[in-house]
Amino acid sequence: MITQKQRTLPPRARAYRRRGQALIEFMMVLPILLLLLLGLVGVGQVLLASYTVNQAARVGAHQGALAGGVALAASSAAEDVIDSGVGTDATNASIAVSCARTPCRRYDPITVQVSYAGELWVPVPGLMDRFSVRAEATRAAERDSQ
């Protein structure tokens, strides 16, 4: 709706007003768009870390099964996977290897639990700045421990 005052403005001045209005509306929507973008980056980072931790648990259980329940082999393999992940570091991980009995016998279940706590690449102030993921994998020992 055009008011009497706007009718008296020259067409060029009306165009400047419309551009100014678009700028104000964009500035009102910009914080919401940035929050969504930062949130998507954070979700992507958590998904990458979750995948890496899950793979670390599986590889650790596999290596532990091949080594007959040797915890050092399982935890070392899991650490290598975490270090090779995108944005993950093994110093932020906690790895626990357990066997059903000691010493571990053939066909005993070997369980590897991996917990990872990290900081977001782009922290959202007041909402999130840290995250943690966990994974567990179990395999049967393929030989007796020595």
Backbone torsions as a table, in degrees:
resi	resn	phi	psi	omega
1	MET	NA	127.6	-177.6
2	ILE	-97.6	126.5	178.9
3	THR	-85.4	169.6	179.9
4	GLN	-61.2	-37.6	-178.4
5	LYS	-66.0	-39.6	-179.3
6	GLN	-69.0	-30.7	178.7
7	ARG	-65.9	-29.7	-179.0
8	THR	-79.8	-15.3	178.3
9	LEU	-74.3	144.8	175.0
10	PRO	-68.1	156.0	-177.4
11	PRO	-56.5	-34.0	-179.4
12	ARG	-66.1	-39.8	178.9
13	ALA	-66.7	-36.5	177.4
14	ARG	-64.4	-37.6	178.3
15	ALA	-64.9	-39.9	177.2
16	TYR	-63.1	-38.9	179.0
17	ARG	-63.8	-41.4	179.9
18	ARG	-65.0	-40.5	178.0
19	ARG	-64.0	-40.6	177.6
20	GLY	-63.6	-38.2	178.5
21	GLN	-65.8	-41.7	178.3
22	ALA	-63.3	-39.2	178.2
23	LEU	-64.0	-43.1	178.9
24	ILE	-64.1	-42.8	179.2
25	GLU	-64.9	-39.9	177.7
26	PHE	-63.3	-42.6	180.0
27	MET	-66.1	-26.1	176.6
28	MET	-75.3	-32.6	-177.3
29	VAL	-88.4	-24.2	-175.4
30	LEU	-55.1	-46.2	179.5
31	PRO	-60.4	-36.3	179.3
32	ILE	-67.6	-42.4	178.1
33	LEU	-63.7	-41.5	178.7
34	LEU	-65.3	-39.9	178.4
35	LEU	-63.1	-41.4	176.8
36	LEU	-64.4	-42.5	179.8
37	LEU	-63.8	-46.0	179.0
38	LEU	-64.8	-36.9	177.1
39	GLY	-63.7	-40.0	178.0
40	LEU	-65.3	-38.5	177.0
41	VAL	-63.7	-42.9	178.7
42	GLY	-63.8	-42.4	178.5
43	VAL	-64.1	-40.6	177.4
44	GLY	-61.6	-41.7	179.1
45	GLN	-65.2	-42.0	178.9
46	VAL	-64.7	-39.9	177.7
47	LEU	-64.8	-41.5	176.6
48	LEU	-61.5	-44.9	179.7
49	ALA	-65.5	-38.6	179.2
50	SER	-63.4	-44.4	178.1
51	TYR	-61.9	-44.5	-179.3
52	THR	-64.1	-42.5	179.9
53	VAL	-66.2	-39.4	177.8
54	ASN	-63.0	-44.9	177.7
55	GLN	-63.5	-38.9	179.4
56	ALA	-62.3	-41.9	178.8
57	ALA	-64.5	-42.8	-179.6
58	ARG	-65.8	-44.6	179.4
59	VAL	-65.9	-41.2	178.2
60	GLY	-61.6	-42.9	178.4
61	ALA	-65.5	-39.3	179.0
62	HIS	-63.7	-48.2	-179.9
63	GLN	-66.2	-37.0	176.3
64	GLY	-63.6	-37.9	178.3
65	ALA	-67.7	-41.1	178.8
66	LEU	-66.4	-35.0	-177.7
67	ALA	-86.3	-0.4	178.7
68	GLY	77.6	33.1	176.0
69	GLY	90.4	12.2	178.1
70	VAL	-71.8	115.9	-175.0
71	ALA	-66.0	-34.1	-178.6
72	LEU	-63.1	-41.5	179.8
73	ALA	-65.9	-41.5	-178.4
74	ALA	-67.8	-46.7	-178.1
75	SER	-69.7	-34.9	177.8
76	SER	-64.7	-41.8	178.6
77	ALA	-65.2	-41.0	179.3
78	ALA	-65.0	-40.7	177.9
79	GLU	-62.3	-40.2	179.0
80	ASP	-62.0	-40.5	179.1
81	VAL	-66.0	-42.7	-179.8
82	ILE	-64.8	-41.1	178.2
83	ASP	-64.8	-29.6	-178.9
84	SER	-85.6	-5.9	179.6
85	GLY	-74.3	163.3	-180.0
86	VAL	-78.5	112.1	175.8
87	GLY	76.7	13.8	177.9
88	THR	-113.3	149.5	-177.6
89	ASP	-135.3	132.4	-175.6
90	ALA	-65.3	-19.0	178.4
91	THR	-69.0	-19.6	178.6
92	ASN	-93.8	6.0	-175.5
93	ALA	-108.4	151.6	174.0
94	SER	-121.4	122.2	-175.8
95	ILE	-120.5	126.0	178.4
96	ALA	-122.6	128.6	179.5
97	VAL	-117.4	129.8	179.6
98	SER	-139.4	148.4	176.8
99	CYS	-119.6	156.8	-175.8
100	ALA	-61.3	-35.2	177.8
101	ARG	-145.8	164.4	-179.6
102	THR	-118.3	128.5	-7.3
103	PRO	-70.8	156.7	-177.4
104	CYS	-72.3	131.3	-179.9
105	ARG	-106.3	165.3	178.0
106	ARG	-58.3	137.9	179.7
107	TYR	74.0	2.7	173.0
108	ASP	-72.8	142.7	178.7
109	PRO	-73.4	132.4	175.6
110	ILE	-110.1	125.2	-177.4
111	THR	-114.6	131.9	176.5
112	VAL	-118.6	123.8	177.7
113	GLN	-113.8	128.2	-179.2
114	VAL	-122.6	126.3	174.7
115	SER	-118.8	136.9	-178.8
116	TYR	-132.8	131.1	176.0
117	ALA	-123.1	125.4	-178.0
118	GLY	-137.5	172.0	176.7
119	GLU	-104.2	143.7	179.2
120	LEU	-68.8	144.4	176.9
121	TRP	-62.7	-39.6	179.8
122	VAL	-124.5	89.2	-177.8
123	PRO	-68.3	141.8	177.2
124	VAL	-97.0	110.8	-174.9
125	PRO	-57.1	129.8	177.6
126	GLY	84.1	-14.4	-178.9
127	LEU	-110.9	-62.8	-176.7
128	MET	-145.6	137.3	171.0
129	ASP	-137.6	-14.8	178.3
130	ARG	-132.0	158.3	175.7
131	PHE	-146.4	161.6	175.3
132	SER	-143.8	143.7	178.5
133	VAL	-133.7	152.7	-179.8
134	ARG	-135.1	151.5	175.6
135	ALA	-150.6	153.2	179.5
136	GLU	-141.4	141.2	178.2
137	ALA	-140.6	144.9	-179.5
138	THR	-129.6	135.7	175.8
139	ARG	-137.6	157.7	176.7
140	ALA	-86.7	136.5	178.5
141	ALA	-63.1	138.8	-178.2
142	GLU	-97.4	-4.7	175.2
143	ARG	-159.5	167.9	178.1
144	ASP	-74.4	148.6	175.9
145	SER	-74.9	152.7	-175.8
146	GLN	-115.9	NA	NA
